[in-house]
Amino acid sequence: MELKQKGSVANVGGFKQLMVSMKWTTAADFDLAAAYEDKNGKKGLVYFGELGDLNVFPYMQLSGDEGVGDTGGDNEEIMRITKLDEMKYVWLLCWDYGKVQDGAPARFKESDVTLSVMDDKGGNHNVTLDTGDMGNVALLATIDNTSPIGVKLVNSSKAGTLKGLKNLQQLTDIIDA
């Protein structure tokens, strides 16, 4: 299923595991990250500086860091989530590392970033970044696990600006805006 426009929603039902793949060939150091809030209100972030672990909370793990030094080519970062049932929300983010360090606008417009979310039942959902907003971090998609009838995947397509990664509260401000 294609979620090409901001606000597009896929009711993806009940599943416990996801694999999120972000790909790009643009010469940019993009980073996939997942911010989360569990059902008890605990919040956190899985990103290149904290890759996570599938065997301990938050049961998410990032494959590594690609495109370092603005390397073009077949770049791909993969985030696995094994216990989605413990989460209330998972926000899938992409940032342009060099531009975050400078507080400068990202190169999203010139990029070919694609996000695919695959569930444990074989469903594949592609999310296209659909924002004209300037910024260096993009909230690509929201996994909303608050409904008793199942999980919703939403194309959030929202951009914001960070200056450095020291204060991750700034990410929460972008997500909540």
C-alpha positions as CSV (number, residue, x, y, z in Angstrom):
1,M,0.0,0.0,0.0
2,E,1.3,3.5,-0.9
3,L,0.9,6.3,1.6
4,K,1.9,9.2,-0.7
5,Q,0.2,12.1,0.9
6,K,0.4,13.7,4.3
7,G,-2.4,12.4,6.5
8,S,-2.8,9.1,4.5
9,V,-3.7,6.3,6.9
10,A,-3.4,2.5,6.6
11,N,-5.2,0.4,9.1
12,V,-2.7,-2.4,9.3
13,G,-4.5,-4.5,12.0
14,G,-2.9,-6.6,14.7
15,F,0.7,-7.5,14.4
16,K,3.6,-7.6,16.8
17,Q,6.7,-7.1,14.6
18,L,7.8,-4.6,12.0
19,M,10.7,-4.1,9.8
20,V,11.2,-0.5,8.7
21,S,13.6,0.2,5.8
22,M,14.8,3.6,4.7
23,K,16.7,3.8,1.4
24,W,18.3,6.6,-0.5
25,T,21.0,7.1,-3.2
26,T,21.4,10.8,-2.7
27,A,24.9,11.9,-1.5
28,A,23.7,12.8,2.0
29,D,24.1,11.4,5.5
30,F,20.5,10.7,6.3
31,D,19.7,8.8,9.5
32,L,16.6,6.7,10.4
33,A,15.5,7.0,14.0
34,A,12.5,5.8,16.0
35,A,11.1,7.8,18.9
36,Y,8.6,5.9,21.1
37,E,6.2,6.1,23.9
38,D,5.2,2.8,25.6
39,K,1.9,2.1,27.2
40,N,3.2,3.3,30.6
41,G,4.3,6.7,29.2
42,K,8.0,5.9,29.0
43,K,9.7,7.7,26.1
44,G,12.9,7.2,24.3
45,L,14.8,7.1,21.0
46,V,16.6,4.5,19.0
47,Y,19.1,6.0,16.5
48,F,22.7,5.7,15.4
49,G,24.0,6.7,18.8
50,E,21.8,4.1,20.6
51,L,21.1,1.2,18.2
52,G,18.8,-0.6,20.6
53,D,18.4,-4.3,21.3
54,L,15.7,-6.7,20.1
55,N,15.9,-8.7,23.4
56,V,15.5,-5.9,25.9
57,F,13.2,-2.9,26.1
58,P,12.4,-1.1,23.9
59,Y,12.7,-4.2,21.6
60,M,13.9,-2.1,18.7
61,Q,17.2,-2.3,16.9
62,L,18.7,-0.2,14.1
63,S,21.1,-1.9,11.6
64,G,23.7,0.8,11.7
65,D,24.7,4.1,10.1
66,E,24.9,4.5,6.3
67,G,25.8,7.4,4.0
68,V,28.4,8.7,6.5
69,G,30.2,11.7,5.1
70,D,27.5,12.3,2.5
71,T,28.2,9.1,0.6
72,G,25.9,8.5,-2.3
73,G,24.9,5.0,-3.6
74,D,22.7,2.3,-2.3
75,N,22.2,3.4,1.3
76,E,19.8,1.6,3.5
77,E,19.1,1.6,7.3
78,I,16.8,-1.0,8.8
79,M,14.9,-0.7,12.1
80,R,13.4,-3.8,13.5
81,I,10.6,-3.7,16.2
82,T,9.8,-7.0,17.9
83,K,7.2,-6.1,20.6
84,L,5.0,-3.5,19.1
85,D,2.2,-4.5,21.5
86,E,4.0,-2.7,24.4
87,M,4.1,0.6,22.5
88,K,1.5,3.3,22.3
89,Y,3.3,5.3,19.6
90,V,6.4,4.9,17.5
91,W,7.4,7.9,15.4
92,L,9.7,7.2,12.4
93,L,12.1,10.0,11.8
94,C,14.8,10.9,9.3
95,W,17.3,13.6,9.7
96,D,20.2,15.0,7.6
97,Y,23.1,14.6,10.0
98,G,25.4,17.3,8.7
99,K,22.6,19.8,8.5
100,V,21.4,19.0,12.0
101,Q,25.0,19.7,13.3
102,D,24.9,23.1,11.6
103,G,21.2,23.9,12.3
104,A,20.8,24.3,8.5
105,P,17.9,23.1,6.2
106,A,18.1,19.5,5.0
107,R,18.3,18.3,1.5
108,F,15.0,16.4,1.6
109,K,13.7,18.1,-1.6
110,E,16.7,16.9,-3.6
111,S,16.7,13.5,-2.1
112,D,15.1,10.1,-3.0
113,V,14.5,8.9,0.6
114,T,11.9,6.2,0.7
115,L,10.5,4.4,3.7
116,S,9.0,1.0,3.7
117,V,7.2,-0.6,6.6
118,M,6.8,-4.4,6.5
119,D,4.7,-6.2,9.0
120,D,5.0,-9.8,10.2
121,K,2.0,-10.9,8.0
122,G,3.7,-9.9,4.8
123,G,2.1,-6.5,4.4
124,N,4.3,-3.8,2.9
125,H,3.5,-0.1,3.2
126,N,5.5,2.6,1.4
127,V,5.6,6.1,2.9
128,T,6.5,9.1,0.7
129,L,7.8,12.3,2.4
130,D,5.1,14.9,1.5
131,T,6.1,18.2,3.0
132,G,7.3,21.5,1.5
133,D,8.3,22.6,5.0
134,M,12.0,23.5,5.6
135,G,13.8,21.7,8.3
136,N,16.6,19.2,8.9
137,V,14.5,16.5,10.5
138,A,11.4,14.9,9.2
139,L,8.7,12.9,11.0
140,L,7.9,10.5,8.2
141,A,5.3,8.2,9.8
142,T,3.5,7.5,13.0
143,I,2.6,4.0,14.2
144,D,-0.4,4.5,16.3
145,N,-1.2,1.6,18.6
146,T,-3.8,3.2,20.8
147,S,-6.9,1.7,19.1
148,P,-8.3,-1.7,20.3
149,I,-9.1,-2.6,16.7
150,G,-5.4,-2.5,15.6
151,V,-2.5,-0.5,14.5
152,K,-2.6,2.5,12.2
153,L,0.3,3.7,10.1
154,V,0.0,7.4,9.3
155,N,2.0,9.4,6.8
156,S,2.9,12.3,9.1
157,S,5.2,14.2,6.7
158,K,6.2,17.0,9.1
159,A,9.5,18.8,9.2
160,G,11.3,20.7,11.9
161,T,14.8,22.0,12.7
162,L,17.3,20.8,15.2
163,K,20.7,22.3,16.0
164,G,22.8,19.4,17.2
165,L,21.6,16.2,18.8
166,K,22.3,17.2,22.4
167,N,18.8,18.1,23.4
168,L,16.5,15.3,22.2
169,Q,13.5,17.2,23.8
170,Q,13.6,19.2,20.5
171,L,12.4,16.0,18.7
172,T,9.4,15.8,21.0
173,D,8.6,19.3,20.2
174,I,8.6,18.6,16.5
175,I,6.5,15.4,17.0
176,D,3.9,17.2,19.2
177,A,3.7,20.3,17.0
